[in-house]
Amino acid sequence: MITYSPLNTAFDEYVAKKLEEFHVTGISVAVVQDGKVHAKGYGIASYPSEKVTPSTLFYTGSTTKAFLGALWAQLVESEENQEKDELEKIFLKTPLSKLIRDDFVLQDDWATNHITIEDALSHRTGMSRHDASYGGSVNTSKQIVRSLRHFPLTTEPRTKFEYCNIQYVAASHAFEVTTDQPLRKSLKEKIWEPLEMRNTFLDLADAKRAASSGDVNLANGFSWDREAENGKGAFKQEDHMDFSYIAGAGAIISNVLDYANWLIALMSRSAPLSEKIVTTMRTPRAIVSEGDRLQPWDGTVNYALGWFLATYEGEQVIFHDGGLIGFGSSIMYLPERKWGVVLMGNTGVTSNTVATFLRMYLVDKLLGVPAEKSFDNPAKSGDLLNSIKPKDPKTVDEVYPSIVSPALPPSLPIGTYAGTYHHPGYRSISFEVQDYEDETSLKTKQVLFANLEDRCWPCTIRLEHVSGEYWVAFYRRMFITDTRKAEFRVGIDGKPAEIGIMMEVDMPDTKFWFRRIDE
C-alpha cells in the first residue's frame, strides 16, 4: 500500500521530460489510493504564465462516456423503472428506436428495429465514426441522430467493435427524451452533486462562468504543428469550442479533483452508484480487435459501458482516454488495489501520449515492475510510439496504382469544378480554386480547396487532379494529412454534377457522393 504521495520528485522530473519530448504545454494529475487523493499540476494552462493546478478545467472528451453509461445503469435499476409494467420497463436491451422512433432511423431496417441502448454504449452497432458530419450547423444531439439514416453500416451489428461517437450521441438523446430533461441536469442531479463534483460541466458557458469566479481556471487548448517555423515546430492555440451537442459522447469539462471523487465512487461502489450499477458498467460487452490496441495488455481487451477492460501484469485494469481539439485526458483504475489515476492535458493528441506514459509509470511503480519490464521500455511502448510518429501521406501512385500513362486530362477546366456540393449526412462542402506549391517539384499548380473548420473535428480537403475524372483528396486534420480517393461525375449537360470522396478511413472502398447545389 502506498502511504506517501506517488507524485514525488522523481515523478516531477519524469513529467517534465515527457512534456518536452512530446510537446505538451501542461497536464494535471490526480492519484487515488484507498480513498486518499494526491494531485499536482504541471506546465502552462494559458500563455504567457498561467500555471496548471489540480483545479484547472480541461475538456475531458470521451471519458464522458462512462458517465452516460452510469446514468443508463441507474435508470434501469431505479425503483421507478422496476415498478413499471414489464412491457413499459426500460432495459439496456431496449431498442433505441422504441425510445426515439422518428429520430433513430438507419439504412438497414433490421438494425433500426433491433440496435439497443447496450449496443450503442458498447460500440457494436456496426457503424463507423463519421466524425466529419457534425458541428457547425448540425449542433444539436437530435440533428446528429437524424443524420444516421444517411450512413451505411460497415459491419453487421454485434459482430465487431466499431468505435462510434454518434451512436453515443443517440444514446444521449434517447436518455433526454426518456427522462424529459436535459442530459446536463440529469448528470448534475444523479452523479455530480452527490459526488460534490462542483466544477464539472457539460457546456462551455457554465465552465466559463465558473472560471470567471476565480475559484478555478479554464485551460486554453493547443496543438503542436511540427511543420511550423521551417520544421522547428510551434504551438498553435485553439479556440474554446462549445461541444455540448455531442453530449454523452464527450462534452464534459472538469478537473482532476472532481474526477478523483468519481474514481472513489467507482472503486468503493458507493452512492450514487451501487454494487449492481458498477457491475453493470464493468460487464464486458464487446471484444476490442488487435488493431485497436496500442498497449501491452495481457490477453483480450474488452469494452463495457464507456470503459475498456484489460489485464496488466496480472492486475485488472479499467480505463478510457478522451480527446478533443487542443485537449487530451485519461482515467484508469485497478479495482482490486483501490488505486486510480486521472490525467488531463491541454495539447491535442500529444497530451494522450504523455498521459499514457505517466499513468503507466505510476502503475509500474505501484506494482513493482522492474525497469526492464516497465512500460517506458521500447519493447512495451513501441507500438504506441510508432502510432504517433509523423507519417507521410500515401503518394498518388499508392492511392491509384493503375494510373494510365500518360494521365488523361480532366474533362473540363479546373475552375468549372469549383462550387458547393451536398451530401445529406456530411452536408455541404464548398471547393474553390487555389494556387498550391508542390513541396517536391516546388512548382505552383492549381488545386481545389475546401475548409471545414466549422466541424467538431475541423479539417481541410485539397483536391489534386490525377487522371480523367479521378482526383486525390488530401484530408488534413490536426496537422496530420492522409490521402483519399475522389472522383467527379459530369452530367449530360457537360457540367460537374457530383463528387464522390472517401470520407471514412474505415471504409476505403466507399465514396460518399455529394451533389452539386450551387447551380
N, C-alpha and C positions, 0 to 999 in steps of 0.2 A: 504494500500500500504506500502511495506517495503521501508523505506528511509535510512536504515542503513544496514551494512553487516550482513547477517544471519550467516556468518562463524565467530561467536564470541567465547569468552572464554568457554561458556557452550558447544558449538558445538565442540570445540577443545578437551575438556575433554571427550565428548561422542565418538568422533573418536578414541581417544587413548584407551578407554575402549573396543571398538568393534574390533580394530586391534589386541589387545591382546587376547580377548575372542575367536576370530575365526582364529587366526594365519595368519595374513596378514602382509607382510613386508612393504607395502606402498600403498598410494592411493592419487589421485589428484582430487579436486572437483572444479567445477565452477557453480555458480548460476547466472541466467539471470533474471532480473526483469525490465520490461519496457525498454529494450534495454541496461541497465546498467549491467556490469559484475563484479561479486565478485569471486575471485579464490584463492585457497590455496593448498599447497602440504603438505602431512603428511608421516612420516616414511622414509624408505630407498629405493632408486631406485636401488642401487648396493652396495654390501658389499665391504669394511667394513663401509664406511661413506658417500657415495654419497647420498644426500637427494633428495626426490621427491619435485619438484616445479611445478607450473602451466604449465611450458614449457616442462616438461618431456614427452617423447614419450612413448606410450604404444600401443600394439596390441589391436584393438578395436572389433575384432570378428564380430559377427552378427549385430552390429549396422551399419555395412557396407550396409546391405540390403536396408535400406531406400534410400541410395544414388543411388542404381541401380533402384529402383522404380521411383525416381525423374528423372533420365535420360530417362527412357521409357516414362514417362508422358510428358517431354519436347519434345521428338522426335514426339510423336503423335500430340501434339499441335503446332508443328513448322510450320512456313509458307511454308517451302519447302514441307513438307508432305501434308499439306492441299491443296496445289495447284496441287497435283498429280491427275491423273485419279482415279475414285473411286475404280477400280479394283487393282490399284497399291498402294493405300494408306495403311499405317500400322495403325492398331488399337490394343488396348490391347486385343481384342478378336481374333487377328490374330493367327492362329495355328503356333506353333514353327516349325513344320515340313515344313511349307511353306518357312521359312527363312533358315533352316539348314536341308534340306531334307535328305542328305546322313548320317548325324550325329545323328539326333534325331529319333531314331527307338526304339519302345517299344515292349514288347512281345504281347501286345494287339493291333490289327490293328486299332480299333476304337480310342483308346487312342492316338496312334501315329498321327492319322489324325486330331484329334479334341482338344487335350490339347493345351491351348493358353498361350500367354505371361502372361495374367492375372492369369491363373490357377497356373503357376509356381511361380509367385510372391506372391500368396495368400496361398501357401501350401495346395492346394486342388487337387493335381494330383492323389492321391491315392497311392503314392509310399512312402515307409518307408525310413529311413535315409541312410543306407548302408555306414556309415562313415568310416568303416574299409577298404573300397575298393580303396581309393585313397591316393596319397602320394608315395614317393619312385620313382619307375619307371613310375608311372602314374602321371605326373607332368605338364600337360597342360590342359586347360579347354576342348579342343577338345577331348582329350583322356578320360576324365571323362564322357563327354556327350556320347561318343560312347560305354561306358560300360553300359549305361542304358538298353540296349537291353537284358542284361543278368539277369535282376532282375524282378520278377513278381510284379504286383501291389497287395497291401494288401486290398484295398477297391476300389469301383467304383469311378472314377473321379467325383469331385464336390459333393460328399456325406459326406465327413468328413475332418476336419482339420488334416493334417498329415505333421508335420514339416519335411522338406526335403531340406538339403543344396545342394544336387547335382542338383536339379531342378533349383535352383538359379544360379548354375554354367551354366546350359543350357541356361537360360535367359541372362547370361553374354556373353556367346559365340555367341548367336544369335545377340546380340547388336553389338559385334565386327564385325561380318560378314555383318550386315546390314549397318553399318557406315563405314566399310572398314578402321578401325583404332583401335589400342589397347584401351582397356577399361580405362586404367590409363590416356591416352591422352584425352579421352572424359570427364572423371571426372575433370581433371585439367582445361580444356578449358571451360566446361559448368557450373561447380559448384565451384571448389576450388579457381581458380584465381579470378572470380568475387566476391567471399566472402572473399578474402585475407586470405585464408587458406594455408599459405605458408609452413606449417610444417605438411602437410598431404600427405601420400604416399600409394601406392598400392604394393610396393615391398620393401624387406629388404635392398637391396643395396642403394636405394635412401635415406632411413631413416638413414642408417649408414653414408652416405656422409654428411647429414645434421648435425648429431651428431658430426662428426669429425671437423666441422667448429667451434664448441664451442658455438653456439647460443642456442642449445638445448642438452639435454642428453637423451639417449635411455635406458630405464629401463631394467634391467635383470628380467627374469621371474622366479618364484619359485613355487614349490609345497610343501604342508605340508604332510609329511609322519608320521602319528600318531603312527606307529609301530616301528619307528627308536629309537635307544638308549634305548633298553629294555622297550619300551612302553612310554617313556617320550615324544617322537616326535621330529622331526627336519625338518628344511627347506632343500629342495634339489633344487639347481639351475638348471634350464632348459636351453638348448641351444636355441639361437635365430634361428628360422626356417623361411625359405622363403615360405610363404603361398600364393604367388601371383597366383598360379594356381587355387585357389578357388575363386579368383576374387570377383565378387559382392556378394558372399555368406558370406565373412568375412575376406578379406585380408587387410583392411586399418590399417595403423599405424599412429597415430596422437596424439594430446594433447588436454586438456580440453579447452584451449583458442581458438583453431581453431573450436572445436565443439560448443563453445559458439556463434561464428559467424553463424554457421549452425542453431542453435536454434533461433537466432534473425530473420533470413530469413524465417524460418518456421512460426514463430508466427506473423511476420509482413506481410507475404505473399508478400515479396518484391523480386526484381530481385536478382538472375537469376530465381527465382521462380515466381509464379503469383497466383492470386486468384484461377484460374481454375486448375492450376497444383497442388496446395496444396489440393484443394478439391478432386481432383482425387486420390492423395496419401492417403487421410484420409477416403475415402469411404469404409465402411465395406464390405468385400467380403467373409469371412468365419467365422463361429461360432466356438470359441475355446471350446473344451469339458471340462467338470468339472474336469476330471482327469489331465488336463494340467495346472490347475490353483493352485497357491500357495499363492495368495494374497487375502486380504479381500475386493475384489471389490464388489460394489453394482450391482447385476444383471449380465447380459450377458457380456462376453468378446468376442470381435470380432478381426479379423485380416484384415489389409488393405495391402497396398503395402509397406511391410517392417516395419509395425507398429502394435502393439497391441493397441486396443481401449477399455477403461473401464471407470467406474464411481466410484469415491471415495468421500464419504461424500457430495454427490450431485454435484460434480465437474467432468467434463470430463477430463480424464487423457489419454495421449498418450505416449507410452513408448516402449522400446526394450532393451534387455540385449544382451551382447556378451561375448563369452568365447573361449579361445584357450589355448593350453598348457602353463601354467605359468601366464596367464593373465585373467582378467575379467573386464567388463565395463557395464555401464548402462546409458541410456539417457531417460529423461522423461520431459514432459511439460504439463501445464494446459493452453490451448489456451485462455480461457475466462479471465484468470488472467494475461496473457502475462508473465508467470513465467515458468522457466525451470531449469533443473539441469542436469549436466553430471558428471559422476564419472568414473575414470579409475584406476585399481589396478593391482599389479604385483604378485599375487598369484592365481594359478588356483583354480577354484570352490569357495574357501572361499572369494575371492575378490567380487564375485557376491552377496554372503550373506551379507557381510558388506555394499556393495553399496545399497542393498535393505533397510537395516536398516537406513542408513544415509539419503537416499532420502526421506524415509517416515517420518523420524524425522523432516526434513525440511518442508515437506508438512504439517505435523500436526501442526507445529508452524505457518506456513502461514495461515492455515485455522482456527487456534484457537481451535483445537481439545483438549478436556480435557484429562488429563493423563490417566484416567480410560478407555478412548476410543481410546487411541493412539495405533499406530502400535506396539510399544515396549511392549504393554500389551500381555501376552501369549495367551489371548483369540483371538487376531488377528494374531499374528505371529506364533502361534503354528504349523500350517501346514508347514510353511517354516522350522521351527526348526526341526520338525520330519523328513522332507525330507532330511536333511543334517546329521542327526545322523548316526554314523557308524553302519552299519548293517552287521551281519554275513551272509556269503553266504548260500544259501539253502544247506541242507545236502543231501547226496546221496539218502537217503530214501525219502526225499521230492521231489527230481527230478524223482526218479523211485520208486513210492510207491508199485509196484507189483513185486519186485525183487524175483526171485526164491531162496529158501533156501534149501541147501547151494547153493551159487552162482556158475555158471558154469565157468570153466577156459577159457581163450582165446584159440582160435584155434591154435595159433602159439606163439612162444617165442616173448617176447616184442620187442626185437631188430629187428625182422622181419618187424614190423610195422613202424619203423623209416624210414624216407625218405621224398621226396618232392612230394606234391600233389597240383594240379592246378584246379582252377575254373576260367572261362573266365572273370567274373566280379570282384571277390575278389583276383584273381591272385594266386601266388604260396605261399604255407606255407610249411616250412621245419621242420620236427619233428626229434629230437634226444633223445636218452635215457639219463636220468639224475637220480641221486640219490636224493631222497627228504625225509626229516624228517617230519613225521606226527606230527602235533602240539598236538594232543590228546594223542596218544599212545607213542610218542617220538621214534617210530621205524622208521628205514630207509627203504624206498621201492623205486622201480624203476618206473619212470613215463616217459611219452613222453612230450617234452617241445619245444615250438616254440616261437621265438622272432620276433615280427612285429614292431620293433622300428622305421622302416623307414616310417610308415604310418603317415598321417596327425594327427591322434589320436593314438599315439604309444600304443601298448598293448602287452601282452604275453598270451599264451594259454598253460595250463598244463593239460594233459590228464591222468586220473587215471582209471584203469580198474574197471568195475562193475560186469558184468556177460556176458559170451559168447562174442559176438562182440559189446556189448554195453559198452560205456565209459562215463565218466563225464568230461566236459571241464570246467576248472576254468579259466575264462576270466578276466584278470586283466588290468585295465586302470586307470591311475592317482591314484594309491594306493587303488583303490576300486575293489573288486573281486565279480563277480557274477557267478553263476553255470548254465551250459547249457548242453543240451544233445549232445552226439556224438556217432557215430556208424561206424564201419568198415565193408566193404564188401570184402570177399575173393573170388578171381577169380577161374576159373576152373583149373588153373594151381597150385592152392594151395598157391598163394601169395596174399598179400593185394592189392586190385585193386582200392579202393575208400575209402574216409572217408566223412561222412556227419556230418556237425556241424550246430547247431542252432546259426547263426551269428547275427540275429536281435531279440532283446528282444520283439519287437512289433509283431514278427512272431513266437510265441513259438511252433507252430506245424509244422514249416517248417525247414527242414535241407537243407543246400546248399552242393551239392556234389562236392568234389574235387577229380580229377582223378590222380592216381599215374603216375608220369612222369620221375622218375629217373632211371627207368629200361626199 
